[in-house]
Amino acid sequence: VGLQLYQRRVREAVVSTQSTGEVKKARADCEASGQKRIPFETFLPIYLSVQRNAPNYSAKDYIEGLRVFDKEGNGTISSAELRHVLTTLGEPMEDKEVDDLISGYEDSQGCVNYEDLIRMLTSKE
């Protein structure tokens, strides 16, 4: 799950920056030469540029963002609401991705401790 989320973040970063033109040009060059994928040597400099300019959000930033959905103020949000947010906002996740993500974090009342979830996702291990 962590790798999928990382890959999603890379895609979002590449698409949402000024490097979009570089990606489009690289893609057009690939298509013109009959290739289906951008060569790593072409992609790496674009990715490194995006990575240098991308905001560096901390676990605290993500927790604050999810706190908006914590109606009880107890550090949890309903898994249904979390699913709705993750499948409709930004680059939507698939239901299976959300299932994998919250697996083991949902309590008997159908709530997810978002602080624990974010800490797990942002841990370096």
DSSP file (Angstrom, degrees, kcal/mol; ACC not computed):
  #  RESIDUE AA STRUCTURE BP1 BP2  ACC     N-H-->O    O-->H-N    N-H-->O    O-->H-N    TCO  KAPPA ALPHA  PHI   PSI    X-CA   Y-CA   Z-CA
    1    1 A V     >        0   0    0      0, 0.0     4,-2.5     0, 0.0     5,-0.2   0.000 360.0 360.0 360.0 -44.1    0.0    0.0    0.0
    2    2 A G  H  >  +     0   0    0      1,-0.2     4,-2.3     2,-0.2     5,-0.1   0.899 360.0  48.8 -57.8 -42.8    2.8    2.4    0.9
    3    3 A L  H  > S+     0   0    0      2,-0.2     4,-2.9     1,-0.2    -1,-0.2   0.900 110.1  51.6 -65.2 -40.8    4.5    2.0   -2.5
    4    4 A Q  H  > S+     0   0    0      1,-0.2     4,-2.4     2,-0.2    -2,-0.2   0.913 111.3  47.3 -61.9 -42.1    1.1    2.5   -4.3
    5    5 A L  H  X S+     0   0    0     -4,-2.5     4,-2.4     2,-0.2    -1,-0.2   0.896 111.9  50.7 -66.3 -38.6    0.6    5.7   -2.4
    6    6 A Y  H  X S+     0   0    0     -4,-2.3     4,-2.3    -5,-0.2    -2,-0.2   0.932 110.8  48.4 -62.7 -45.6    4.1    6.8   -3.1
    7    7 A Q  H  X S+     0   0    0     -4,-2.9     4,-2.4     1,-0.2    -2,-0.2   0.898 110.8  51.5 -62.0 -39.7    3.6    6.1   -6.8
    8    8 A R  H  X S+     0   0    0     -4,-2.4     4,-2.8     1,-0.2    -1,-0.2   0.915 109.1  50.4 -62.2 -43.5    0.3    8.1   -6.7
    9    9 A R  H  X S+     0   0    0     -4,-2.4     4,-2.7     2,-0.2    -1,-0.2   0.886 109.2  51.5 -63.1 -38.8    2.1   11.0   -5.1
   10   10 A V  H  X S+     0   0    0     -4,-2.3     4,-2.6     2,-0.2    -1,-0.2   0.938 111.2  47.4 -63.1 -46.2    4.8   11.0   -7.8
   11   11 A R  H  X S+     0   0    0     -4,-2.4     4,-2.5     1,-0.2     5,-0.2   0.933 113.2  48.3 -60.6 -45.0    2.1   11.0  -10.5
   12   12 A E  H  X S+     0   0    0     -4,-2.8     4,-2.4     1,-0.2    -2,-0.2   0.916 112.4  49.1 -60.8 -43.4    0.2   13.8   -8.9
   13   13 A A  H  < S+     0   0    0     -4,-2.7     4,-0.3     1,-0.2    -1,-0.2   0.920 112.3  47.4 -64.1 -43.7    3.4   15.8   -8.4
   14   14 A V  H >< S+     0   0    0     -4,-2.6     3,-0.8     1,-0.2    -1,-0.2   0.924 116.6  42.9 -64.4 -43.9    4.5   15.4  -12.0
   15   15 A V  H 3< S+     0   0    0     -4,-2.5    -1,-0.2     1,-0.2    -2,-0.2   0.843 113.2  51.7 -71.8 -33.7    1.1   16.3  -13.4
   16   16 A S  T 3< S+     0   0    0     -4,-2.4    -1,-0.2    -5,-0.2     2,-0.2   0.278  98.8  74.6 -93.9  12.7    0.4   19.2  -11.1
   17   17 A T  S X  S-     0   0    0     -3,-0.8     3,-1.7    -4,-0.3     4,-0.1  -0.613  95.7 -95.8-116.2 177.5    3.6   21.2  -11.7
   18   18 A Q  T >  S+     0   0    0      1,-0.3     3,-0.8    -2,-0.2     4,-0.3   0.611 113.0  79.0 -67.7  -9.9    5.2   23.3  -14.3
   19   19 A S  T 3>  +     0   0    0      1,-0.2     4,-2.2     2,-0.2     3,-0.3   0.496  63.1  97.1 -75.3  -2.2    7.0   20.2  -15.5
   20   20 A T  H <> S+     0   0    0     -3,-1.7     4,-2.8     1,-0.3    -1,-0.2   0.887  80.0  54.2 -54.7 -40.4    3.8   19.1  -17.2
   21   21 A G  H <> S+     0   0    0     -3,-0.8     4,-2.4     1,-0.2    -1,-0.3   0.896 107.1  50.3 -60.9 -40.9    5.1   20.5  -20.5
   22   22 A E  H  > S+     0   0    0     -3,-0.3     4,-2.6    -4,-0.3    -1,-0.2   0.903 111.5  48.3 -63.8 -41.1    8.3   18.5  -20.2
   23   23 A V  H  X S+     0   0    0     -4,-2.2     4,-2.7     2,-0.2    -2,-0.2   0.920 111.4  49.7 -65.7 -44.0    6.2   15.3  -19.6
   24   24 A K  H  X S+     0   0    0     -4,-2.8     4,-2.6    -5,-0.2    -2,-0.2   0.906 112.5  47.8 -62.1 -41.1    4.0   16.1  -22.5
   25   25 A K  H  X S+     0   0    0     -4,-2.4     4,-2.7     2,-0.2    -2,-0.2   0.932 112.5  48.3 -65.2 -45.3    7.0   16.6  -24.8
   26   26 A A  H  X S+     0   0    0     -4,-2.6     4,-2.1     1,-0.2    -2,-0.2   0.901 112.9  49.0 -61.2 -40.6    8.7   13.5  -23.6
   27   27 A R  H  X S+     0   0    0     -4,-2.7     4,-2.8     2,-0.2    -2,-0.2   0.923 111.1  49.0 -65.0 -44.1    5.5   11.5  -24.1
   28   28 A A  H  X S+     0   0    0     -4,-2.6     4,-2.6     1,-0.2    -2,-0.2   0.906 110.6  51.1 -62.2 -41.5    5.0   13.0  -27.7
   29   29 A D  H  X S+     0   0    0     -4,-2.7     4,-1.5     2,-0.2     6,-0.2   0.904 111.4  48.6 -61.2 -41.3    8.7   12.1  -28.5
   30   30 A C  H  <>S+     0   0    0     -4,-2.1     5,-2.6     2,-0.2     4,-0.3   0.939 112.2  47.3 -63.9 -47.6    8.1    8.5  -27.3
   31   31 A E  H ><5S+     0   0    0     -4,-2.8     3,-1.2     1,-0.2    -2,-0.2   0.892 109.5  54.2 -62.5 -39.2    4.9    8.2  -29.3
   32   32 A A  H 3<5S+     0   0    0     -4,-2.6    -1,-0.2     1,-0.3    -2,-0.2   0.833 111.2  45.5 -63.9 -31.9    6.6    9.6  -32.4
   33   33 A S  T 3<5S-     0   0    0     -4,-1.5    -1,-0.3    -3,-0.2    -2,-0.2   0.385 120.5-108.4 -93.6   5.0    9.3    7.0  -32.1
   34   34 A G  T < 5S+     0   0    0     -3,-1.2    -3,-0.2    -4,-0.3     2,-0.2   0.523  73.4 137.2  85.0   5.3    6.8    4.1  -31.4
   35   35 A Q      < -     0   0    0     -5,-2.6    -1,-0.3    -6,-0.2    -2,-0.1  -0.546  44.2-156.9 -84.2 152.4    7.7    3.7  -27.7
   36   36 A K  S    S+     0   0    0     -2,-0.2     2,-0.3    -3,-0.1    -1,-0.1   0.591  74.5  47.7-101.3 -14.4    5.0    3.2  -25.1
   37   37 A R  S    S-     0   0    0     -7,-0.1    -1,-0.1    -6,-0.0     3,-0.0  -0.934  83.9-111.7-129.8 150.8    6.9    4.4  -22.1
   38   38 A I        -     0   0    0     -2,-0.3   -11,-0.1     1,-0.1     5,-0.1  -0.667  45.9-111.0 -76.0 128.2    9.1    7.4  -21.3
   39   39 A P    >>  -     0   0    0      0, 0.0     4,-2.4     0, 0.0     3,-1.1  -0.289  19.8-121.2 -61.1 146.0   12.7    6.2  -20.9
   40   40 A F  H 3> S+     0   0    0      1,-0.3     4,-3.0     2,-0.2    -2,-0.0   0.869 112.4  59.4 -55.3 -40.1   14.1    6.4  -17.4
   41   41 A E  H 34 S+     0   0    0      1,-0.2    -1,-0.3     2,-0.2    -3,-0.0   0.787 110.9  41.9 -62.7 -28.0   16.9    8.7  -18.5
   42   42 A T  H <> S+     0   0    0     -3,-1.1     4,-0.8     2,-0.1    -1,-0.2   0.855 117.2  46.6 -83.0 -40.3   14.3   11.2  -19.7
   43   43 A F  H  X S+     0   0    0     -4,-2.4     4,-2.8     1,-0.2     3,-0.3   0.878  99.1  68.1 -72.3 -39.0   12.0   10.9  -16.8
   44   44 A L  H  X S+     0   0    0     -4,-3.0     4,-2.8     1,-0.2     5,-0.2   0.889  99.5  47.0 -55.2 -49.2   14.6   11.1  -14.0
   45   45 A P  H  > S+     0   0    0      0, 0.0     4,-1.8     0, 0.0    -1,-0.2   0.883 113.9  49.7 -61.9 -35.0   15.5   14.8  -14.5
   46   46 A I  H  X S+     0   0    0     -4,-0.8     4,-2.2    -3,-0.3    -2,-0.2   0.942 112.7  47.0 -65.3 -47.0   11.8   15.7  -14.6
   47   47 A Y  H  X S+     0   0    0     -4,-2.8     4,-3.0     1,-0.2     5,-0.2   0.920 110.8  51.2 -61.2 -45.3   11.1   13.8  -11.5
   48   48 A L  H  X S+     0   0    0     -4,-2.8     4,-2.1    -5,-0.2    -1,-0.2   0.877 109.4  51.2 -62.3 -37.1   14.1   15.3   -9.6
   49   49 A S  H  X S+     0   0    0     -4,-1.8     4,-1.4    -5,-0.2    -1,-0.2   0.918 112.5  45.8 -64.1 -43.9   13.0   18.8  -10.6
   50   50 A V  H  X S+     0   0    0     -4,-2.2     4,-1.2     1,-0.2    -2,-0.2   0.919 111.1  52.7 -64.7 -44.1    9.5   18.1   -9.3
   51   51 A Q  H  < S+     0   0    0     -4,-3.0     3,-0.4     1,-0.2    -1,-0.2   0.888 107.8  51.0 -61.6 -40.1   10.8   16.5   -6.1
   52   52 A R  H  < S+     0   0    0     -4,-2.1    -1,-0.2     1,-0.2    -2,-0.2   0.848 117.6  39.1 -64.9 -33.7   13.0   19.6   -5.3
   53   53 A N  H  < S+     0   0    0     -4,-1.4    -1,-0.2    -3,-0.2    -2,-0.2   0.494  91.5 108.2 -97.2  -5.0   10.0   21.9   -5.8
   54   54 A A  S  < S-     0   0    0     -4,-1.2     2,-0.1    -3,-0.4   -41,-0.0  -0.449  78.0-104.7 -75.3 145.1    7.3   19.8   -4.1
   55   55 A P        -     0   0    0      0, 0.0     2,-1.0     0, 0.0    -1,-0.1  -0.396  26.8-132.6 -65.4 146.5    6.0   20.9   -0.7
   56   56 A N        -     0   0    0     -2,-0.1     2,-0.2    -3,-0.1    -2,-0.0  -0.778  27.2-168.3-104.9  89.1    7.3   18.8    2.1
   57   57 A Y        -     0   0    0     -2,-1.0     2,-0.2     1,-0.0     3,-0.0  -0.544   6.6-147.6 -80.2 141.5    4.2   17.9    4.2
   58   58 A S     >  -     0   0    0     -2,-0.2     4,-1.8     1,-0.1     3,-0.2  -0.537  30.9-102.5 -99.5 169.9    4.7   16.4    7.6
   59   59 A A  H  > S+     0   0    0      1,-0.2     4,-2.6     2,-0.2     5,-0.2   0.889 123.7  58.5 -56.8 -38.7    2.5   13.9    9.4
   60   60 A K  H  > S+     0   0    0      1,-0.2     4,-2.6     2,-0.2    -1,-0.2   0.891 102.6  52.4 -60.0 -40.4    1.2   16.8   11.4
   61   61 A D  H  > S+     0   0    0     -3,-0.2     4,-1.9     2,-0.2    -1,-0.2   0.920 111.7  45.3 -61.9 -44.7    0.0   18.6    8.3
   62   62 A Y  H  X S+     0   0    0     -4,-1.8     4,-2.0     2,-0.2    -2,-0.2   0.900 112.0  52.0 -66.3 -40.4   -1.9   15.5    7.1
   63   63 A I  H  X S+     0   0    0     -4,-2.6     4,-1.7     1,-0.2    -2,-0.2   0.923 108.9  50.5 -61.7 -44.4   -3.4   15.0   10.6
   64   64 A E  H  X S+     0   0    0     -4,-2.6     4,-0.6     1,-0.2    -1,-0.2   0.889 108.8  53.1 -60.7 -38.7   -4.6   18.6   10.7
   65   65 A G  H >< S+     0   0    0     -4,-1.9     3,-0.5     1,-0.2    -1,-0.2   0.880 112.6  42.9 -64.4 -38.3   -6.2   18.2    7.3
   66   66 A L  H >< S+     0   0    0     -4,-2.0     3,-1.8     1,-0.2     4,-0.3   0.716  95.9  77.3 -80.7 -20.6   -8.1   15.1    8.4
   67   67 A R  H >< S+     0   0    0     -4,-1.7     3,-1.7     1,-0.3    -1,-0.2   0.789  80.7  71.5 -59.2 -27.0   -9.1   16.7   11.7
   68   68 A V  T << S+     0   0    0     -4,-0.6    -1,-0.3    -3,-0.5    -2,-0.2   0.816  99.1  47.5 -56.5 -31.5  -11.7   18.7    9.8
   69   69 A F  T <  S+     0   0    0     -3,-1.8     2,-1.5    -4,-0.2     9,-0.3   0.425  83.8 102.5 -92.2   0.0  -13.7   15.5    9.4
   70   70 A D    X   +     0   0    0     -3,-1.7     3,-0.5    -4,-0.3     7,-0.1  -0.648  44.3 173.3 -87.2  85.1  -13.4   14.5   13.1
   71   71 A K  T 3  S+     0   0    0     -2,-1.5    -1,-0.2     1,-0.2     6,-0.1   0.807  77.3  44.8 -65.7 -31.7  -16.9   15.5   14.3
   72   72 A E  T 3  S-     0   0    0      4,-0.4    -1,-0.2    -3,-0.2    -2,-0.1   0.614 101.0-130.8 -88.2 -14.1  -16.4   14.1   17.8
   73   73 A G  S <  S+     0   0    0     -3,-0.5    -2,-0.1     3,-0.2     4,-0.1   0.786  73.8 118.5  68.7  27.1  -13.0   15.5   18.3
   74   74 A N  S    S-     0   0    0      2,-0.3     3,-0.1     0, 0.0    -1,-0.1   0.256  90.8 -97.6-110.8  12.1  -11.7   12.2   19.5
   75   75 A G  S    S+     0   0    0      1,-0.3    39,-0.9    -8,-0.1    40,-0.7   0.582  92.4  97.7  86.2   9.8   -9.0   11.4   16.8
   76   76 A T  E     -A  113   0A   0     37,-0.2    -4,-0.4    38,-0.1    -2,-0.3  -0.928  47.8-168.3-129.4 155.8  -11.2    9.2   14.7
   77   77 A I  E     -A  112   0A   0     35,-2.0    35,-3.2    -2,-0.3    -7,-0.1  -0.965  40.3 -91.9-133.3 154.3  -13.3    9.6   11.5
   78   78 A S  E  >  -A  111   0A   0     -2,-0.3     4,-2.5    -9,-0.3    33,-0.3  -0.375  27.7-131.6 -66.0 142.4  -15.8    7.2   10.1
   79   79 A S  H  > S+     0   0    0     31,-3.2     4,-2.6     1,-0.2     5,-0.2   0.836 108.3  58.0 -64.2 -30.2  -14.3    4.8    7.6
   80   80 A A  H  > S+     0   0    0     30,-0.5     4,-2.2     2,-0.2    -1,-0.2   0.911 108.5  44.6 -64.8 -41.9  -17.3    5.7    5.3
   81   81 A E  H  > S+     0   0    0      2,-0.2     4,-2.5     1,-0.2    -2,-0.2   0.913 113.3  50.1 -69.6 -41.3  -16.4    9.4    5.3
   82   82 A L  H  X S+     0   0    0     -4,-2.5     4,-2.6     1,-0.2    -2,-0.2   0.917 111.1  50.2 -60.8 -42.7  -12.7    8.6    4.9
   83   83 A R  H  X S+     0   0    0     -4,-2.6     4,-1.9     2,-0.2    -2,-0.2   0.924 109.7  50.6 -59.8 -45.1  -13.6    6.4    1.9
   84   84 A H  H  X S+     0   0    0     -4,-2.2     4,-0.9     1,-0.2     5,-0.3   0.927 112.3  46.8 -59.7 -45.7  -15.7    9.1    0.4
   85   85 A V  H >X S+     0   0    0     -4,-2.5     4,-2.2     1,-0.2     3,-0.6   0.930 114.8  45.9 -62.0 -46.5  -12.9   11.7    0.8
   86   86 A L  H 3< S+     0   0    0     -4,-2.6     7,-2.8     1,-0.2    -1,-0.2   0.740 116.4  44.4 -72.8 -23.3  -10.3    9.4   -0.7
   87   87 A T  H 3< S+     0   0    0     -4,-1.9    -1,-0.2     5,-0.3    -2,-0.2   0.495 124.5  30.2 -99.4  -3.3  -12.4    8.2   -3.6
   88   88 A T  H << S+     0   0    0     -4,-0.9     2,-0.3    -3,-0.6    -2,-0.2   0.661 103.0  71.9-125.3 -26.3  -13.8   11.7   -4.6
   89   89 A L  S  < S-     0   0    0     -4,-2.2     4,-0.1    -5,-0.3    -1,-0.1  -0.685 102.3 -19.2 -99.2 149.2  -11.2   14.4   -3.8
   90   90 A G  S    S-     0   0    0     -2,-0.3    -4,-0.0     1,-0.1    -3,-0.0  -0.338 132.1  -5.5  62.8-138.6   -7.9   15.0   -5.6
   91   91 A E  S    S-     0   0    0     -2,-0.0    -2,-0.1     1,-0.0    -3,-0.1  -0.812  93.4-124.8 -88.1 108.0   -6.8   12.0   -7.6
   92   92 A P        -     0   0    0      0, 0.0    -5,-0.3     0, 0.0     2,-0.2  -0.195  17.3-139.0 -61.6 139.7   -9.4    9.5   -6.6
   93   93 A M        -     0   0    0     -7,-2.8     2,-0.2   -10,-0.2    -4,-0.0  -0.587  23.2-108.7 -87.8 157.8   -8.3    6.2   -5.1
   94   94 A E     >  -     0   0    0     -2,-0.2     4,-2.0     1,-0.1     3,-0.2  -0.530  28.1-112.9 -80.7 154.9  -10.0    2.9   -6.0
   95   95 A D  H  > S+     0   0    0      1,-0.2     4,-2.8     2,-0.2     5,-0.2   0.887 118.6  54.5 -55.3 -41.3  -12.2    1.2   -3.4
   96   96 A K  H  > S+     0   0    0      1,-0.2     4,-2.5     2,-0.2    -1,-0.2   0.889 106.3  51.7 -62.0 -39.7   -9.7   -1.7   -3.3
   97   97 A E  H  > S+     0   0    0     -3,-0.2     4,-2.2     2,-0.2    -1,-0.2   0.908 111.2  47.3 -63.1 -41.8   -6.9    0.8   -2.5
   98   98 A V  H  X S+     0   0    0     -4,-2.0     4,-2.6     2,-0.2     5,-0.3   0.915 110.2  53.0 -66.2 -42.4   -8.9    2.3    0.3
   99   99 A D  H  X S+     0   0    0     -4,-2.8     4,-1.1     1,-0.2    -2,-0.2   0.939 112.1  45.1 -56.3 -47.7   -9.7   -1.2    1.7
  100  100 A D  H  < S+     0   0    0     -4,-2.5    -1,-0.2     1,-0.2    -2,-0.2   0.884 112.8  52.5 -62.8 -39.2   -6.0   -2.0    1.7
  101  101 A L  H  < S+     0   0    0     -4,-2.2    -2,-0.2     1,-0.2    -1,-0.2   0.920 116.3  35.2 -65.4 -46.7   -5.2    1.3    3.3
  102  102 A I  H >X S+     0   0    0     -4,-2.6     3,-2.8    -5,-0.1     4,-0.7   0.526  84.0 125.6 -91.6  -4.1   -7.6    1.2    6.2
  103  103 A S  T 3< S+     0   0    0     -4,-1.1    -3,-0.0     1,-0.3    -4,-0.0  -0.349  83.9  13.0 -56.6 123.9   -7.3   -2.6    6.8
  104  104 A G  T 34 S+     0   0    0      2,-0.1    -1,-0.3    -2,-0.1    -2,-0.1   0.345 116.0  77.2  89.9  -6.1   -6.4   -3.0   10.5
  105  105 A Y  T <4  +     0   0    0     -3,-2.8     8,-0.9     2,-0.1     2,-0.4   0.445  68.5  96.4-111.9  -4.1   -7.2    0.6   11.4
  106  106 A E  B  <  -B  112   0A   0     -4,-0.7     6,-0.2     6,-0.2    -2,-0.1  -0.754  63.0-148.5 -91.9 130.5  -11.0    0.4   11.5
  107  107 A D    >   -     0   0    0      4,-3.1     3,-1.9    -2,-0.4    -2,-0.1  -0.238  35.8 -88.3 -88.8-178.2  -12.5   -0.1   15.0
  108  108 A S  T 3  S+     0   0    0      1,-0.3    -1,-0.1     2,-0.1    -2,-0.0   0.681 126.7  56.2 -67.2 -17.6  -15.7   -2.0   15.9
  109  109 A Q  T 3  S-     0   0    0      2,-0.1    -1,-0.3     0, 0.0     3,-0.1   0.355 121.3-105.2 -93.0   4.6  -17.7    1.2   15.4
  110  110 A G  S <  S+     0   0    0     -3,-1.9   -31,-3.2     1,-0.3   -30,-0.5   0.780  78.9 130.9  78.4  26.7  -16.5    1.6   11.8
  111  111 A C  E     -A   78   0A   0    -33,-0.3    -4,-3.1   -32,-0.1     2,-0.4  -0.808  47.1-143.9-113.0 155.4  -14.1    4.5   12.7
  112  112 A V  E     -AB  77 106A   0    -35,-3.2   -35,-2.0    -2,-0.3     2,-1.2  -0.969  16.0-131.9-119.7 130.3  -10.5    5.0   11.8
  113  113 A N  E  >  -A   76   0A   0     -8,-0.9     4,-2.1    -2,-0.4   -37,-0.2  -0.704  25.3-167.8 -77.0 100.9   -7.9    6.6   14.1
  114  114 A Y  H  > S+     0   0    0     -2,-1.2     4,-2.6   -39,-0.9     5,-0.2   0.782  79.7  59.3 -68.9 -27.2   -6.5    8.9   11.5
  115  115 A E  H  > S+     0   0    0    -40,-0.7     4,-2.3     2,-0.2    -1,-0.2   0.939 108.8  44.2 -65.8 -45.1   -3.5    9.9   13.6
  116  116 A D  H  > S+     0   0    0      2,-0.2     4,-2.3     1,-0.2    -2,-0.2   0.915 114.2  51.1 -62.5 -42.8   -2.3    6.3   13.8
  117  117 A L  H  X S+     0   0    0     -4,-2.1     4,-2.3     1,-0.2    -2,-0.2   0.932 111.9  45.4 -61.1 -47.5   -3.0    5.8   10.1
  118  118 A I  H  X S+     0   0    0     -4,-2.6     4,-2.2     1,-0.2    -1,-0.2   0.901 111.0  53.1 -65.3 -41.0   -1.0    8.9    9.0
  119  119 A R  H  X S+     0   0    0     -4,-2.3     4,-0.7    -5,-0.2    -1,-0.2   0.909 110.2  48.5 -61.0 -40.8    1.9    8.0   11.3
  120  120 A M  H >< S+     0   0    0     -4,-2.3     3,-0.7     1,-0.2    -2,-0.2   0.925 112.9  47.7 -63.6 -43.7    2.0    4.6    9.7
  121  121 A L  H 3< S+     0   0    0     -4,-2.3    -2,-0.2     1,-0.2    -1,-0.2   0.816 116.8  42.1 -69.2 -29.9    1.9    6.0    6.2
  122  122 A T  H 3< S+     0   0    0     -4,-2.2    -1,-0.2    -5,-0.2    -2,-0.2   0.424  86.2 116.6 -99.2   2.1    4.6    8.6    6.9
  123  123 A S    <<  -     0   0    0     -4,-0.7    -3,-0.0    -3,-0.7    -4,-0.0  -0.401  64.8-136.5 -69.3 149.7    6.9    6.4    8.9
  124  124 A K              0   0    0      1,-0.2    -1,-0.1    -2,-0.1    -4,-0.1   0.515 360.0 360.0 -84.8  -6.2   10.3    5.8    7.3
  125  125 A E              0   0    0     -5,-0.1    -1,-0.2     0, 0.0    -2,-0.0   0.466 360.0 360.0 -85.8 360.0   10.4    2.1    8.0
